[in-house]
């Protein structure tokens, strides 16, 4: 597996988003999740993404158990910043955001214990808190670096102005935001800011929450407890229009001799060497398919054709509900 840099962290060019193993996408199989995590290490994947929220708690615990034997070979990223109702599960648990300095530190201590490690490699603010100046939040995060409890700092779904203010307090190693063929909001402004400041970019949901793989053929393929069924792009009025775009992607993938998921992921990887996507995978075969994307070479013509085939003006529906979009800072 090729490697890329996020600040001073060297990671595999393709990481693994672990949220779906414990959160949001319906029932999961812990035995298969552990097999997938172990196989990821075998394939040379060294970058694993989790968060306090995922479960809550249980995803960090899962990674802590599975990755303990190889802890010195992997980079673990986790996040703080959401408020939630611990009596609820999935996306329904989210009640707001909390980036007060005391919460920054409390979550870090708890995450360290759940992960069974002495240091968090990359510690993200999960969402910008409009009620707490970013300088105060990053100041508390920087104290954790000085204490040796965190190696590098990150932000998620932050806009350019926030990124600049944060970076002025302490170097930001990575910005994580949704980015794929059908979610291109970070292009130009945010990506340009990251590149100007030397900040790596980590796309989550680079496969459109699984839609760009072609595996979701109808809305009924999503379980009742799968939060994607509540997202506008998966709603009945938008689903068919978006499925038609995926059919075009599948046709291009067939011409290339690869899977649609691999082609979509290769497009993301080709947007810059400072980009490290973290596609989610709960099964070994999906993980193996994603890992191959790091070796796919696309010509300028192929990249242009992909960009035009799934253009923003053709995509039906917003990526989040209005309430969730209000929590982003882009």
C-alpha positions as CSV (number, residue, x, y, z in Angstrom):
1,X,0.0,0.0,0.0
2,X,1.3,3.4,-0.9
3,X,1.5,6.0,1.8
4,X,0.7,9.7,2.1
5,X,1.2,12.4,4.7
6,X,-1.1,14.1,7.1
7,X,1.0,16.7,8.8
8,X,3.8,14.6,10.4
9,X,1.8,11.5,10.3
10,X,2.6,8.9,7.5
11,X,-0.5,6.8,6.7
12,X,-1.7,4.5,4.0
13,X,-3.1,6.2,0.9
14,X,-6.5,4.6,1.6
15,X,-7.7,4.4,5.2
16,X,-10.6,2.7,6.8
17,X,-13.7,4.4,8.2
18,X,-15.0,2.3,11.0
19,X,-18.2,4.1,11.9
20,X,-20.5,1.5,10.2
21,X,-19.1,-1.3,12.3
22,X,-21.0,0.1,15.3
23,X,-23.2,3.0,14.3
24,X,-25.8,4.4,11.8
25,X,-25.9,1.7,9.1
26,X,-28.0,-0.9,10.9
27,X,-27.0,-4.2,12.5
28,X,-23.4,-5.3,12.2
29,X,-21.4,-8.4,12.9
30,X,-18.6,-7.9,15.4
31,X,-16.8,-11.0,14.3
32,X,-16.8,-9.9,10.7
33,X,-15.7,-6.4,11.7
34,X,-12.7,-7.8,13.6
35,X,-11.8,-9.9,10.6
36,X,-12.1,-6.8,8.4
37,X,-9.8,-4.8,10.8
38,X,-7.2,-7.6,10.8
39,X,-7.3,-8.0,7.0
40,X,-6.9,-4.2,6.7
41,X,-3.6,-4.5,8.5
42,X,-2.5,-7.4,6.3
43,X,-3.2,-5.3,3.2
44,X,-1.0,-2.4,4.5
45,X,-3.8,-0.1,5.6
46,X,-2.5,1.8,8.6
47,X,-5.1,4.6,9.1
48,X,-8.2,3.9,11.1
49,X,-11.0,6.4,11.8
50,X,-13.4,6.2,14.8
51,X,-15.1,8.6,17.2
52,X,-16.6,8.8,20.7
53,X,-20.0,9.2,19.1
54,X,-19.9,5.9,17.2
55,X,-22.0,3.6,19.3
56,X,-21.7,5.8,21.4
57,X,-18.4,4.4,22.8
58,X,-18.5,0.9,21.3
59,X,-16.6,1.6,18.1
60,X,-13.6,2.9,20.0
61,X,-13.7,-0.2,22.2
62,X,-13.9,-2.4,19.1
63,X,-10.8,-0.8,17.6
64,X,-9.0,-0.9,20.9
65,X,-9.4,-4.7,21.1
66,X,-8.8,-5.5,17.5
67,X,-5.8,-3.3,16.9
68,X,-4.0,-3.8,20.3
69,X,-1.6,-6.4,18.9
70,X,-0.5,-4.1,16.1
71,X,-0.8,-0.7,17.9
72,X,2.7,0.3,17.0
73,X,2.0,-0.2,13.3
74,X,-1.2,1.8,12.9
75,X,-2.5,5.4,13.1
76,X,-5.8,5.8,15.0
77,X,-7.9,8.9,14.6
78,X,-10.8,9.7,16.9
79,X,-13.1,12.6,17.5
80,X,-14.9,14.6,20.2
81,X,-17.5,17.4,20.0
82,X,-21.0,16.0,19.8
83,X,-23.5,16.0,22.7
84,X,-25.8,12.9,22.7
85,X,-28.3,11.0,24.7
86,X,-26.5,7.9,25.9
87,X,-29.9,6.1,26.2
88,X,-30.4,6.3,22.5
89,X,-28.4,4.8,19.7
90,X,-27.4,5.8,16.2
91,X,-27.8,9.2,14.7
92,X,-30.9,9.7,16.9
93,X,-28.6,10.0,19.9
94,X,-27.2,13.3,18.7
95,X,-28.5,16.3,20.6
96,X,-26.0,19.1,19.8
97,X,-22.3,20.0,20.0
98,X,-19.9,20.6,22.8
99,X,-16.3,21.8,22.3
100,X,-15.8,23.4,25.6
101,X,-12.1,22.9,26.8
102,X,-13.2,20.8,29.7
103,X,-15.1,18.5,27.3
104,X,-12.2,18.3,24.9
105,X,-10.0,16.9,27.7
106,X,-12.7,14.7,29.3
107,X,-13.4,12.9,26.0
108,X,-9.7,12.5,25.3
109,X,-9.2,10.7,28.6
110,X,-12.2,8.5,28.1
111,X,-11.2,7.7,24.5
112,X,-7.6,6.8,25.5
113,X,-9.1,4.2,27.9
114,X,-11.6,2.8,25.4
115,X,-8.9,2.5,22.8
116,X,-6.5,0.9,25.3
117,X,-3.6,3.2,24.2
118,X,-1.4,5.9,25.7
119,X,-1.7,8.3,22.9
120,X,-4.3,9.3,20.2
121,X,-2.5,9.7,16.9
122,X,-5.0,12.2,15.4
123,X,-7.6,14.0,17.5
124,X,-10.4,15.7,15.6
125,X,-13.0,18.2,16.6
126,X,-16.1,16.4,15.1
127,X,-18.1,19.5,14.4
128,X,-17.3,23.2,15.0
129,X,-19.1,24.5,18.0
130,X,-20.6,28.0,17.3
131,X,-20.8,28.7,21.1
132,X,-17.1,28.2,21.8
133,X,-14.3,30.2,20.0
134,X,-12.2,27.8,18.0
135,X,-9.1,29.3,19.6
136,X,-10.3,28.0,23.0
137,X,-11.1,24.6,21.7
138,X,-7.8,24.2,19.8
139,X,-5.9,25.6,22.8
140,X,-7.2,22.7,24.9
141,X,-6.4,20.3,22.1
142,X,-2.9,21.7,22.0
143,X,-2.4,21.1,25.7
144,X,-3.1,17.4,25.1
145,X,-0.3,17.4,22.5
146,X,2.1,19.0,25.0
147,X,1.1,16.4,27.6
148,X,1.9,13.6,25.2
149,X,-1.7,12.3,25.0
150,X,-2.3,13.4,21.4
151,X,0.1,13.4,18.5
152,X,-1.7,15.6,15.9
153,X,-4.8,17.7,15.7
154,X,-7.6,17.8,13.1
155,X,-10.9,19.5,12.3
156,X,-14.0,18.1,10.6
157,X,-16.5,19.9,8.3
158,X,-14.8,23.3,9.1
159,X,-14.8,26.3,6.7
160,X,-11.7,28.2,5.6
161,X,-12.0,31.0,8.1
162,X,-12.2,28.6,11.0
163,X,-9.3,26.5,9.6
164,X,-7.1,29.6,9.5
165,X,-8.0,30.7,13.1
166,X,-7.4,27.1,14.4
167,X,-4.1,26.7,12.6
168,X,-2.9,30.0,14.0
169,X,-3.2,28.5,17.5
170,X,-1.6,25.1,16.8
171,X,-0.7,23.4,13.5
172,X,-3.7,21.4,12.1
173,X,-2.6,18.1,10.5
174,X,-5.8,17.1,8.8
175,X,-9.2,18.4,7.8
176,X,-11.9,15.7,7.5
177,X,-15.0,16.5,5.4
178,X,-17.4,14.6,3.1
179,X,-16.0,14.5,-0.4
180,X,-16.7,12.3,-3.4
181,X,-17.9,12.4,-6.9
182,X,-21.4,13.5,-5.6
183,X,-20.2,15.7,-2.7
184,X,-17.7,18.3,-3.8
185,X,-18.4,21.2,-1.4
186,X,-14.7,21.4,-0.2
187,X,-13.4,22.0,-3.7
188,X,-11.6,25.3,-4.3
189,X,-12.0,27.3,-1.1
190,X,-11.5,24.7,1.6
191,X,-9.1,22.5,-0.3
192,X,-7.1,25.6,-1.4
193,X,-6.9,26.8,2.2
194,X,-5.7,23.3,3.3
195,X,-3.0,23.3,0.6
196,X,-1.8,26.8,1.4
197,X,-1.4,25.9,5.1
198,X,0.0,22.4,4.5
199,X,-3.0,20.6,6.0
200,X,-3.9,17.1,4.7
201,X,-7.4,16.4,3.6
202,X,-9.4,13.3,4.7
203,X,-12.6,12.6,2.7
204,X,-15.2,10.6,4.6
205,X,-17.9,8.9,2.6
206,X,-15.8,8.9,-0.6
207,X,-18.2,6.3,-2.0
208,X,-21.3,8.4,-1.4
209,X,-22.3,6.4,1.7
210,X,-22.2,3.3,-0.4
211,X,-24.5,4.7,-3.1
212,X,-21.7,5.0,-5.7
213,X,-20.8,1.3,-5.4
214,X,-24.1,0.4,-7.1
215,X,-24.9,-2.0,-4.3
216,X,-28.0,0.0,-3.3
217,X,-30.5,-0.7,-6.0
218,X,-33.7,0.3,-4.2
219,X,-34.6,2.1,-1.1
220,X,-35.8,-1.1,0.4
221,X,-32.1,-2.3,0.5
222,X,-31.7,0.0,3.5
223,X,-32.9,-1.3,6.8
224,X,-35.4,0.5,9.0
225,X,-32.5,1.4,11.4
226,X,-30.2,2.7,8.6
227,X,-29.9,6.4,8.9
228,X,-29.2,6.8,5.2
229,X,-32.9,6.3,4.6
230,X,-33.4,9.7,6.2
231,X,-31.0,11.5,4.0
232,X,-32.4,13.6,1.1
233,X,-30.4,11.8,-1.6
234,X,-31.9,8.5,-0.6
235,X,-35.5,9.8,-0.5
236,X,-38.0,8.5,-3.0
237,X,-38.1,11.7,-5.0
238,X,-34.3,11.7,-5.4
239,X,-33.3,8.1,-5.3
240,X,-34.2,7.2,-9.0
241,X,-32.4,10.2,-10.4
242,X,-29.3,9.5,-8.5
243,X,-29.4,5.8,-9.3
244,X,-29.4,6.8,-13.0
245,X,-26.1,8.6,-12.4
246,X,-24.6,5.5,-10.7
247,X,-25.6,3.4,-13.7
248,X,-23.5,5.7,-15.9
249,X,-20.6,5.3,-13.4
250,X,-21.0,1.6,-13.6
251,X,-20.8,1.7,-17.4
252,X,-17.5,3.7,-17.2
253,X,-16.2,1.3,-14.6
254,X,-17.0,-1.7,-16.9
255,X,-15.0,0.0,-19.7
256,X,-12.1,0.4,-17.4
257,X,-12.3,-3.2,-16.1
258,X,-12.9,-2.2,-12.5
259,X,-15.8,-2.0,-10.1
260,X,-17.8,1.2,-9.7
261,X,-16.6,1.6,-6.1
262,X,-13.0,1.3,-7.2
263,X,-13.4,3.9,-10.0
264,X,-15.2,6.4,-7.7
265,X,-12.4,6.0,-5.0
266,X,-9.7,6.3,-7.6
267,X,-11.2,9.6,-8.7
268,X,-10.9,10.9,-5.1
269,X,-7.3,9.7,-4.8
270,X,-6.4,11.5,-8.0
271,X,-7.5,14.9,-6.7
272,X,-4.2,15.3,-4.9
273,X,-1.4,13.5,-3.1
274,X,-2.5,15.3,0.1
275,X,-5.8,13.5,0.1
276,X,-6.4,10.3,2.2
277,X,-9.9,8.9,1.8
278,X,-11.4,6.7,4.5
279,X,-14.1,4.5,2.8
280,X,-16.1,2.5,5.2
281,X,-16.2,-1.3,5.0
282,X,-17.8,-3.8,7.3
283,X,-16.9,-6.9,5.3
284,X,-13.6,-8.2,4.1
285,X,-14.5,-8.4,0.4
286,X,-15.5,-4.7,0.4
287,X,-12.3,-3.7,2.1
288,X,-10.2,-5.7,-0.4
289,X,-12.0,-4.1,-3.3
290,X,-11.4,-0.6,-1.9
291,X,-7.7,-1.2,-1.3
292,X,-7.1,-1.9,-5.0
293,X,-8.2,1.6,-5.8
294,X,-4.9,3.0,-4.6
295,X,-3.2,1.3,-7.6
296,X,-5.6,2.4,-10.3
297,X,-4.3,5.0,-12.7
298,X,-6.7,7.4,-14.5
299,X,-5.8,9.6,-17.4
300,X,-6.8,13.3,-17.6
301,X,-9.5,12.3,-20.1
302,X,-10.9,9.6,-17.8
303,X,-10.9,12.0,-14.8
304,X,-12.7,14.7,-16.9
305,X,-15.3,12.2,-18.1
306,X,-16.0,11.1,-14.5
307,X,-16.3,14.6,-13.3
308,X,-18.7,15.5,-16.1
309,X,-20.7,12.2,-15.8
310,X,-21.6,12.9,-12.1
311,X,-21.7,16.7,-12.1
312,X,-23.2,18.6,-9.2
313,X,-26.0,20.0,-11.2
314,X,-27.3,16.5,-11.9
315,X,-27.3,15.2,-8.3
316,X,-30.8,15.2,-6.7
317,X,-31.1,16.2,-3.0
318,X,-28.8,17.6,-0.4
319,X,-26.2,15.4,1.4
320,X,-27.7,15.9,4.8
321,X,-31.0,17.1,6.3
322,X,-31.2,20.8,7.0
323,X,-30.6,20.2,10.7
324,X,-27.4,18.3,10.1
325,X,-26.2,20.8,7.5
326,X,-26.6,23.5,10.1
327,X,-24.0,21.7,12.2
328,X,-21.4,22.0,9.4
329,X,-19.2,25.0,9.1
330,X,-18.6,25.0,5.4
